[in-house]
């Protein structure tokens, strides 16, 4: 190449193609290199506290094809229009269950240890063996001994190595409700909606970091288009025939392999259509004192929670981060729903933090109102994802959008028989339109016992210590670790030779966390790290 060529211009013009220069010989194999571009995969998690009235949430069918009719009599009826895109994994247990007798986990706190271990599958520290202790360090401030799922995935797949965590009500995190940890005992606070909106607006404003070219690629523009002007300028330089051939080969290579498909609609018009505007964000941040952010109407079509969900959809459409967690707040009073008790106490059926007592009037109905609200919010998220075209399908098809709840029944706070619903196949990895009982395959797995107390018109005694409103602990115990392995493999996370997620690995993920039996958590890490049942849930895969 002519010495008149400025090397800096040359390198900038070729952009990412220079990385491929040592492998130019591979372009001769068109069958290998000329693969069609596919949309990136994303995980979007919606996490809600205090469980649900399981007897109304679950459909009767626990294994087999799902139909709209299966959902119509349940809390999930709002998802009926998308039933062919749904996957309901049944029979799963989360880790580190609190019990009064230390039968199945640590003795720290029914909230702290459950949420701390939920996405980490690690015990919390400092440990407590006194389930009724009010020691501040163990009850309120204990943190898990390992990182959470969002960070494990983000280390391999996210641009900055961190996930996108959106705290829906903008509340400060604390270990009693925190779910995200970047490392052992290192709480990750995430963003509130205002902060997320500010970070996303940089996508539409050239000149702000990261570079416009980076965002152009994220938004679906091919690398060749991004560097087209520079390449045309290079073509006009006086260079040898060999260099011209090399430049032509590089352009072919970029054209064949450099198409990044995120969304052709990642622009200000999409943001406006989703209601992601400065005006709405300002309204979200200044609710009246007698209202709440989540249920307050932001516009004719959005309430506060829908606005937050739409920000997550915008982030997914722009591929700003492949790991997006939406966390609903704990200890919340849904005044906008007409609920008169804060949600944590109401989950106990008592309207307070006690574990025994008499049901408050209308407790079940108020809990069903909250359950219905959450179901509508998840249905809204799914609907918005399904409206954005991407590749040969929709944004929803490229995602695994999962609604997790911290426990099954909110009074028993049992972790077996978890209510989990997923929408989207993550690019065809998962089967959809199915309920899959990963525990024993039976079609009639119990829906729990949420309504055995608080019968309308009577005054029932509730005992959260006995866990009678939950599910028999001998049932529905397939470890949640395996579902996390499924999600990681679907997104393309890799493992080392030992099967644990590892940056730079090349194997499928088969192991996750410290333990996969809740009983092993007793003592807070005194048992050797053990994964008894490695692998993913193959029954959830599209080809199973």
N, C-alpha and C positions, 0 to 999 in steps of 0.2 A: 504494500500500500504506500502511496505517496507520502513522503516525509512532511508535506504541507498539511497533512491531516492532523488536526488537533486531537491528541489521544483522549482528552477529557470529553470532547464532543463525541468521539467515537464510542467511548464506553457508555455515556449517557444515552446516546442514540440507540444502542443495542439493548439497553436496560437489562432485564433478566435473562436475555438470550445468551449473554456472555457466560453465565453460569453453566450453560449447556454446551459450550464450545468444545470441551474435551470429548464429548460424546457425539460429535457431528456424524460419525460414521453410521450411527443408528438410524439416521433419516432414510437410509436406503431401504430399510424394512418398513414399508408403508403400512403393512398389516398390523405392526406393533404401534407405530407412532401416531397414525391418523385415527385415534380413538375419538368418538364424539364427546363433547363436553357434557358433564352432568352437574346438576345443581348441588351445592354443598349441603351437608346435613346439619341440622341444628337440634338441640335439646332445649325445650322450653318447659320448665317446671312451675306449676302453681301449687303452693304449699299453704294449707290451712290448719289452724290449731283446734284441739279439743274434740276431734272425731266427729261422729254423726249418729243419728238414729239409724242404726244399721238395718233394722227390719224394714225400713222404707227405702233405704238407699240402694240395696242390692236387688237386682232382678232375681226371680226364683231360679232361673237357669244359671248354673255355675259352670257348665261346660257345653260348648256347642255353638252353632251359628246364632248370632244375635239378630233380632228383628226389631223394628220400631215398636211392635206390640209388646215385646218383652220389657221395654222401658216405660211404657205409658203409665203404669200404675206406680212408678218409682220416682224418687227424687231426680233421677237422671232423665226424666221425660223430655227435658229441653234439648237433649242431645239426639233425640229420635231422628231428626232430619239428616244427621250425619252418621247413622248407625253403621253404614258400610265402611266407614273410616275408623271405627272404634275397635280397640282391643282392651278387654278387661281381664287382667291376670288375677286369678282367684287363688286363695289358699296360702297367702304369703304372710310371714311374720317378720316384723322389724326386731331390732336387737335391744337388749338391756331393759327389760320390763321391770318396773317398780312393783314390789309386793310387800305386804306388811310382815311377811315371814321370811323374806330374803329367799324365796323359792326360785325366782327366775332372773335375778339381776342384782345390781348394786342397791344400797339403801340410802342413796343421796336424796332424791326428790322425784316425785311423779312427773315433773316437767323437765328439770335440768338434765337428768341422765337420759331421758327419752329423746329429747331433741338433740342433745349433744352427741348421742350415739347414732342417731337416725341415718345420716348420710356419711358418717365416718366408719361405723361398725367397730368403733374403738370404745373402751370404757372411759369414764371421766375421772379426773383427779383434782384435788385430793379425794380419796375414797371415804365413804361412810358405810358402816355396818349397822347403823341405827336408823331405821326407816322413819322414825318420828323425831329425829334430831332437828333442831333449828339453828345449828351451828352455821354461821354465815359462809364460811369457806366451802363447806361441803354441800349445803342446800342451795345457795344462791350463786356461788362463784366457781363451782367446779367446771372444768373444761376438758374436752376429749384429748386423748393422747396421740391423735393422728389427724390428717387433713380430711376435709369433706369431699364428696364426689364431684362437686362443681369445680373445685380447684384441681383435683386429680386429672379431670378431663381437660381443663383449660391449660394446664402446663404443656400439653401436647398439641392442642388445637387452636387456642385463642391467640390473637395477635400479640398481646402483651403478657400472655401466660396467666391471666386472671379472668375469672368469670364476670358476668354482668348480674349482680344481685340488686333487685329493686325492692326496697322496703315500702310497701304499698301506702302506709299511713305516715311515713316519714318519721317513725318513732326511733329513738335510740335503742340499739341492741343491748341485750344483757344475756348472760349464760342461761337464764331460765327459759328463754325463748329463741336463742340464736341457733341457726342451723348451718352456718357457713364458717369454716375454719381453714385458713390458708396453710397452717402447719399445726403441730401439737400445741395446744393451749393458746393458739393465736386466733382470736376472734376477728372475723372479717365483717365490716359494718355495711358495705355496699353503698348504694346511692338512694336518694329519695327522687321522686318524679321530676322535680325541678332540676336537679343535678343531671339526671339522665337526659332530659330534654336539651340542656345546654351542651352536653357532649355530642348529641346527635346532630345538632344544627351545624356543626363543623363539616358534616358530609356535604352540605349544600352550599358552603361558602368557600370558594377557592382561596388558597393562601393560608388557611388555618391548618395546623398540624392535625393528623398526618397529611401527607402531601395529596394534592388533588388527583395525581395519577394513581396513588394507592386506593383512594376511594373510588375512582373510576373503575378500577379492576374489581373492587368489591361490589360495585353496582352492575356488573355484568359486561363491561366493555372489555374487548379482547386486548391483550398486550400489544398486538400488532397495530390496532387502532390507536392506542395510546401513544406509541412511538412513531406513528406513521410519518409525521412531519420531519422528524429527525432522520428517519430512514430515507425519505425522499431527498433530503439535503445531502446525505451520504452518497446517494446514487450519483449526484452531480460532481462529486470529487473525481479527480484523475487518479485512477488506481489500476493495478495490474489485473489481467484477466482472471488470474487465480483468486485474487481478493474479491472481484466482482462475483465469481462463482460461490465463494465462501459466504458473502453477504446474502446472495440469493438463497443459499441453503439455510442460513440462519432465519431468514424471513419465513421460509417454508416450515421450518421447525416450530417457530412461534405460532404460526397460523394453525398448525396441526395440534399443538399441545397447550397453547396459551390461552384458550378461551375459558375465562372464569365466569360461570353463570351464577349470579346471586339473584338479581331481580332487575329487569329492565325498567321497573317502576320506582326505583329508589330515588325520589326527587321531591321537590317541595309540593307538587300536586298530590302525591301519595300522603305526605305528612298532613296536608290540609284535609284530605278526604278522611283521614283517621282522627281528625280533631286534635292533632298534635300541633297546636298553635300556642304562641306566647300568651294570648288572651286566656285560653283555657288553663294553661299551667298556672297563671297568676290567680285565677279563680280557685283552682284546686288548693293553692297555698294559703288562702284567706277565707276559710269557712266561718259562718256565723258561730258564735259561742254555743248556741243551743243545737247545733247540728253536728254531723260527723263527716269526715272527708270521703269515706268510701261510698256512702249512699247518697250524698248530696248531688243534685243535678248540676252538671257543668254546662250542658247545653240541652237542646230538645232531644238529642239522641244518646247522650253520654252521662253517666254518673262518674263519680271519682274513681271507682274501681275499673270501669271500662276504659277510662282515659289512661290509666296505668297499663292495662292490658294492651291498648293500642300502641303505646310507646314501645312495649315489648315486641309487638308485631312489626313496627317500623324498624326496630333494631335488627330483627330477624331478616326482614326483606332486604335491608342494606348489608346484611351479613357483617354487621359491626362486631358481633361476637357469636360463636356457635353454641355458647353455654349461657342460657338466660334463666334466672330464677326469680319468680314473683312470690314474695312472702307476705301473706296477710298477717295483721297484728294480733297479738294475744290481749287478754284483758280488755276487750272492746265492747262498747255499748252501742248497739245498732239502733240509735234513736230513730233514724230515718225509716226503719222497718217496723216501728211501733213496739220494739222489744224494750222491756222495762228493767231488765237485769243485765249486768255485764256478763259477757259470754263465758268466762272461765267458771264463775260461780253457777251460772245456769247449766253448764254441762254436768255439774254435780246434781242437778235437779233441785238444788237448795237455794240458789241465788246468793251463795256465799262460799267461802273457802273450806267450810267444814266437810268432813268425810262421812258423817252420819247425820240423820235428821229427817224432817218431814218435807215431802215434795212441796214446792211452791205451786200455787194454782196456775194451770196452763203451761207448765214447764215444757212438756213434750211439744205442744203447739208452737211455742216460741223457738224451740230448738229446730223444729221442722221449718220454720220461717227462715232461720239462718242457713240451714242446709240447702233450702231451695234457692236462696240468694247466691250461695257459692256455686251451685250447679248452673244457675243462669250466667254467672260470670265466666265459668269455664266454657259454656256453650257460646258465649259471645267471643271469647278468644278463638275458639275453633272456627266459628263463622268468619271472622276477619281473616284468618289464615287461609281459609278456603276460597276467599274472594280474589286473591292475588295470584295471577298466572305466573308460572315459573317452569322453564323447560317444557316438557310435554304434559305437565300437570299443573298443580298449584303449589303454593308455598307450604300448605298443610302436608302435601305428599312428601315433601323433603324433610319434614320435621317429625320428631316424636314429642308431642305435647302431652305432659303427664300431670294429672291432679293427684298429689299425695296428701294424706292427712296424718297428723302426728301419731294418732292412735286410732283404734277401731271405734269402740263405744267410749264416749267422753266421760262417763261416770265410772265405769270399770277401769278405764285407761289400759285396756288390754291391747297387746301388740300383735296377737295372732288374728287371722281373718281380716287383714287390712283392706279398707276400701280404696282401691286404686283404679283409675280409668285413664287410658291412653288414647289419643287421637293422632292419626298419621302413622305411616309405615316406615319413616326415616329412609326414604328412597327405595322402598320395596324390601327392606330387611325383615320387617315384622308382618305377620298375617293380620288382617283387619276384618271387621265384621264378625268377631268371635269373642266369646267368653272362654277362657282356658283355665281350668283348674289344675294348676301346676303341682298341687300337693298330691292328690290321689286320682284325679281325672273324673271324679263322680259329678254327675249333672245336678245334684241336689244338695250341695254343701250348704250348711246352715247359714242363715242370714243373721245369726246372733240373737240376743235376748233383750234388746234395748227397751222394750215396752212392758217388761214384766212388773215394773213398778210405775207409780204415778198414773194409775188408771184414772181417767177423767171422772170427776164427781166424787172421788174418794180421797182420803188423806193417808198416803202411803209412806211408810218409813223407808228411807234409802240408806244403803250401806255400801259405800264405795270400797271399803276395805275387803269385803267378801267378793267383790267383782261379779256379782250375780247378773248384772246387765250385759256382761261381755259374752265371750264364746269359750266353751270348754277348752282349757289349755292343751288338751291332747289332740285338738283338731287344727287344721289349717296352719301348719308350722313350716312350710317351705321357706328357706332363708332369703331375706330380701337381698343379700349379697349377690345371689345368682341373677336377680333381675338387674342389678347395677352392672354386672358383667355383660348382660345382654345389651343394655343401653350403650355401654362403652364400645363393644364390638360393632354395634350398628353405626356408631359415629366414626369409627376408624381408629380408636385408641389402641395402642399396641402394648404388649407385655414383654418382660424379659423371660429368660429361660425358666424362671420359677412360676410364671403365670400371673404375677402381680404387675399392675400397670407400671411401665417404665419408659421414660423418654429415651428414644433411640432404640427401643425394642422392636421386635419383628414378629412376635407370636401373638395369637389371640389371648384375650384376658380370660383367665379361669379362676383367679383368686382375688379377693378384695377384702380389706379390713383386717382386724386382729382376730375376731371370732365370728362364727356364723351360727352359734347356738347361744341363746339368751342366758342359759344357765352358766355358761363359761364366764360371764361378766361378774358373777358373784365374787366379791373380794377386790374388784377393781384392778385386774391385771396380774393377779397372783398366779393364774393358770397360764401354761405355755401358750403362745400364739398358735391357734389351730383353726384351719378351715376343713371341716369334716366332709363337706359336700361341694367340691370344686366344680367349676364349669358354669355355663349359662343355662337358661331355660330354653332348651332347643324346641320345646313344644310351642314357643311363641314365634318361631321363625316362619317366614312365608312359605318355605319349602317343606315344612314338617307336616 
